Amino acid sequence: MTTDAYSSLKERLEGERAHILEELSAMGADTEEGGIEIASYEGFADSAASTSEKAELLALVERLRETLADVDDAINRIDTGSYGVCEGCGEQIPIQRLEARPQARLCMSCQERS
Ligand SMILES: [Zn+2]
């Protein structure tokens, strides 16, 4: 495993992070440091026409927030040198999997078990 492979993954993660932040702010969610407050986009969701639209919007924002947390975590793990290790079994996650999903925390077999 080369450091180069990880640095290109880090670039992708940083690109992904910027993209998620853009999407969140386009939806009116607060993306300030320290996490995104649900309260800050409830006002926006209230303007949605129906309850189901509002629920959909909140679910989407929630998914983006979760992905953002995973991406942030992955970037942090690259910086601290613990990236690429499965949190389930402690084995190295195959680079093919990391390339497909750079924010992966688990290897395929642990993912399937979880
Ligand atoms: Zn594993």
Boltz pocket constraint, residues with backbone or C-beta under 6 A from the ligand:
constraints:
  - pocket:
      binder: B
      contacts: [[A, 86], [A, 87], [A, 88], [A, 89], [A, 90], [A, 91], [A, 106], [A, 107], [A, 108], [A, 109], [A, 110], [A, 111]]
      max_distance: 6.0
